[in-house]
Every structure is written in structure tokens, then in C-alpha cells.
Amino acid sequence: MPIRFLTFILFITLIACNKPAEISEVPERDFAEMSQAEIDSLGDWYNNVSNYFLQVSENHRRYKDSALIVAPDNIEYRQVYSYFYKKAGEHLKAMKILNEAVRRDSLNGSVEAMKYRAWSLLYYYRDYKGAIRDINNIEKLTGFRYNTCWGEPCGFQKGQAYYQLEDYEKATETLLIVNEEEAKLGFDTKDNFYIHFYLARAYHKNGDFEKAMKHYNIVLNFDDEFSEAIFYKGLLLKEKGQKAAAKLLFEKARQLLKEDKKMDEPYIERFDELFEWMVEREL
């Protein structure tokens, strides 16, 4: 029996074993007659059923749409729905859905959807000005200089946006604020080595080699196998005319890359991520 046919049979069996409740089991009632708890439950039902279908399939989208018809103000439904369009490469549709989630969320006095949009604008869409705009609004609406956007300090993302816009003074100013706020919270600021890495990069780009070296060394004291910090420190030494010392760092960075020791995120590509061709070019 062909492998593809066996795979199809297995797929159908799994669907059957995990089949959701039939639609006929959902009461056919006007929403106006339903309590909020019943509406929430129905919205959850449609949302959960959508997950039994491939994310880019018509059935998946149909059930997601139904969930939003039932619960139009459920920000989580909208935000998650936008992920699926983004994964399918339909970015205009993804942003339209996400923008609507942000609008509705903001009307409720929340900035959670805006935090996700700021993260998306920075890392996925490279809309640096848009990311800065959102994070400035988040800070204004919350009244805090330190907020978290999708698992990272929002200020860290804003600092990277300024860095990508080549506004290195604003980048360092913003990243140092994150350091200050984390110190107030009782964190060891040296633990957030990504902050120091991008501080080093911004100082380096701005020609302040002394401060750049300081922050490269903070990173390497935390993790002496951080290949990006090793490589860019090597570039700094090369620019200062210390070619022999730079070559040693380039060789070390090349070896670490062979061991797959580098900035490697499952969902995003970090700015200034190191690749083998970059090291080979310098060597």
C-alpha cells in the first residue's frame, strides 16, 4: 500500500478520534437571548473547532470568522487569527486583522495587542518607525518607562529600532534607560546581555570605541562563546589597527559557528546575526 495513502488514512483516523462536538449540538438561538457566559462559551467553541483544521485552510478561517462574529471584542481571537495569515504570507490581511485588534483593545484601555504589534513591526516587517510609535504610545498609556512586549522589554525593541534607523545616540539612550529600569526592579543588568550587545554595536557604529569595547566585554564576561560579540569586537580591533588580535577573534568566531553557537531564534532573525561568509570575508 502506498505510503501517501497510509498517511492519509492515519490523518483521517486522528481527526475522527479527536472529532469536536457536532455543530447541531450548539443551540440555535439569537445572540440577544443569550447570556454573556453563553456567548463566550459559543465563541470558544468556534475558536476551538478551528484548531482541528490546518491554519491556512478555508475551514479554519471559517470557524475563526464565526468566533469573531460571536465575540467581536475578543482580542485574543483576533490577535491569534492574525498569526495564521502572517504564517501564510498574507501580510496585508494579517496587519488588517491585527490593527483592528489594537483598535478594539485600546478602546478597552488595554495595550496588550499594541505590544504584539510593536514586536511584529520590528522583527517581521522592519517598520522601525512604526515600532517606535507603538512603544511610545504604550509608555504614554501605561505611564511606565519599562514595559514588556511579547517577552522582551519594549524599550529594548525601541532601542533596536533606533539602531536600525542609524540614530545611534537615541539607541544608546533608550537601551540605557532599560538598564536603569531593570536595576530599579532588582535585576542584575549584566544578565541582559542582549542589551549590552546592542549598546556595544550602537557605540561602535557611532565611533565611540572605548564604550563599545566596554559593552562587548560585558557580554563576553557573561558568555565567552557569544560568537557575534567576538566577531564584532574583532572588527573593532581591526579598525584600531590591531590586526593580529582581530584575526584571533575571527578564527574563534569561525570555530564557534561550526559548533552552531550563535544568536539563533526560532521565529526571528536577530539584527547583526553572524554568518560564516562574514567571518571568511574578514579572514
N, C-alpha and C positions, 0 to 999 in steps of 0.2 A: 504494500500500500504506500503511495507517495507520502513523503514527509510533510509536504504542504497540506495534504488532506487530513493527516493525523493532527497537525497543529490546529486546523480549523475545527475539528471535532472536539479537541481539548478546550478550545476557546468557548465553543457553544456550551459545553458541559459546565465550565466555570460560571458562565453567565446564568445558566439555569439553576445552579446550586446557590447562587447569590442573588437570585431574582428579587427585585424590590416588590413591594405591595402593588397590586393592580390599581390602575387609575380609577377603576369603578369603585374602589373602596373609599375614595375621597368623597365626602359629602358634596353634592351639587347644590350649593346654597349661595345666595347673594352675599357678597362681602359685607354689605351693610347689616346683615343679620348675624354676623359672626363677631365673637369677642376678639379682643386683641391677641389673646393667647391662642385662639383657634387660627387666626390669620398667621401668626408667627409659626405655628405648627405646620400649616399648609405650605408656607414659604420654604420652611426647612425641608419638607417632603420633596418638593420640586427640585430644590437645590441638591439634595442627597441623591435623588434619582439621576440627575445629570451626570453624576460621577461614575455611573455604570457604563457610560459611553466614552469613546475616545474624545479627547478635549477638542479636537478640530472638526468633529463630526456634526452633522446637521441636528441629530437628536440631542446631543449635548447642549448645543446652543438653544434649541427649542425649550428644553427644560430650564435652562438658566434664564431665558427670557420670561418664562412663566413665573419663576421665583420672583423676578423683579416686578412683574405685573402685580403679584400678590403683595409683595413687600417692597415698594419702590424706594423707601428710605433706608433699606438695609445696606449700609455702606460696605460691609464685608462682602456681600454678594457681588456688588458692582466692582469692587477692587479686585477680587479673585477672578471675576469674569474678564477683566482687562488683561490678566496674565495670559489667558488662553489665546487671545488674539495676538498678543505680543509674541508668544511662542510660535504661532502660525505665520509670523512675519507680516501680519496685517496691522501695521503700527498706527496708521491713521485712525482705524477703528478702535484700537487699544487705547489711544490717547483720548479719543472722544468719550469713551466709557469712563476712563479714569478722571477726566476733567469734570464729568458730571458727578462722580463720587465725591470729588473735592468740593464742588459747589454745594451739594446737599450736606456734606459733613460740616462745612463751615457755617451753614445756617443753623446747625445744632450746637455751635460753639466749640467744635472739635477740630483738631489739626492732624489727626492720625492719617487720613488719606493724603493730605498735603505732604506729610513726611515721606510716604511711599513715593509720591510723585517726584519730590526733590531727589530722592535716591535714584529713581529711574531716569530722570532728566540728566543727571550727572554721568552715570555709568553706562546707560544704554543708548541714550540719544545724543550725548555730548552737547547738550544745551546748557552751557555753563552759566550763562546769564539767567536762564530760567531757574536753574537750581539755586542760584544766589537769591533771586527774587523770592522763591518759596521759603527758603530758610530765614530770610529777613522777616517775612510775614509770620513765620512760626515763632520767632523770637519776640516779635511785637505782640502777637496774640496771647502767648503764654506768659510774657513778662520775664522770661528766663533767658540768660545767655547760653545756658547749657541744656540742650535737648538731645534726644536720641532719634535718629532717622533710620529705621529698618536695621537696628542692631549696631549702629555706629553713632558717635557724636555728630550731630548735624553740623557743628562748627568745623569738624574735620572735613566733611564733604564740601563745605563752603570754602575752606582754605584750599582744597584741591582745585575747585572751580576757578578761584583767582589765579592759582598757579598755572592752570591750562590757558587762562587768558593773558598770561605773561605779566600779570600785575603782582610782582614778587613781594613788594612791600606789604600790600594788603594780604597776601597769602601768609607771610610770616606773622603779621599782626593777628590774623584770625586764628592761626594754629597756636600761637602763644596764649591766646585767651582760653582755648580748650585746655591747655596745660594748667593754667591758673585755676580754672573752674574744677578740674579733676583734683587738684591739690586741696581745694576747699572741701571736697567731698571725701577726703581722706585717702585718695588713691596715690600709689607711688607713680609719679608721672613718667618715670623711666620705663615702666611696664608697657606703656602705649607706644611701642617702638615705631609704629607707622607714622605717628605724629612727628617723631624726631627724624624719620627718613625724609618726609616731605619738607620739613623745616630745612634739613641739610640741602635738599635739592633746590629749594627756593633761594637760600643764601648763596649756594653755588652759582645758580643762574644769574644772580644779581651781583656776582663778583666779590662777595664777602667770604673769602676763602677761610678765614680764621673761624668764623661762626659755623660755616659749613662743615669744616673738619671736626669741630666740637660735637656736632649732632651726628655725623657719621660714626664717630667713636662711641657715642652713647648707644647707638643701635648695635654696634659690634660688640660692645661690652655686655649687652643683653643677649645677643645671638651672634657668635663669631662665625657662623656659617650662612649669614644673610648675604646671598650672592650679589644682590643688587647694590647693597651698601658697599660691599667690597669692590665691585666694578666701578661705581661712580667715585668712590674715594680714589681709586686708581686713576681715573680721569683727572681728578683734581691735582693729584701729584704730578701727572704728566704735564698739566698746564703750568705747574710751578717749576717745570724743568727737571723733576726728579724721575727720570725715565726708568732707571733700573728698579726703583722701588715700585713704580707703577706697573712694570712688567710682571713682577712677582704677584701683585694683586690680580692682574688679569689672568694669570695662569691658575691662581687659586679659584677664581670665579669660574673659569672653564671647567675645572675638575668638579666643582660643586654642581654645575649644570648637568654634567654627565651623571651625577648621583641624584638628579631631579630635585635639587634643593634650591628653590626659588619661590618668589611670590606666585602662587598658583591657586586662584579662586575657582570654584566650580561654576559660578554664574557670571562672573565679570572678568575683564582683563584690567589689572591694576595699571595706573599710569607709571611709566618708566619701568615697566616689567622688562627683565633681561632675557635676551635670546642669544643663542650660540653665535649667530652671524655677527652680532655686535662685538663680542669678545674677539672673534677671529679677525675682524677688521682692525682692532687696536693692536693685536699681536703681530 
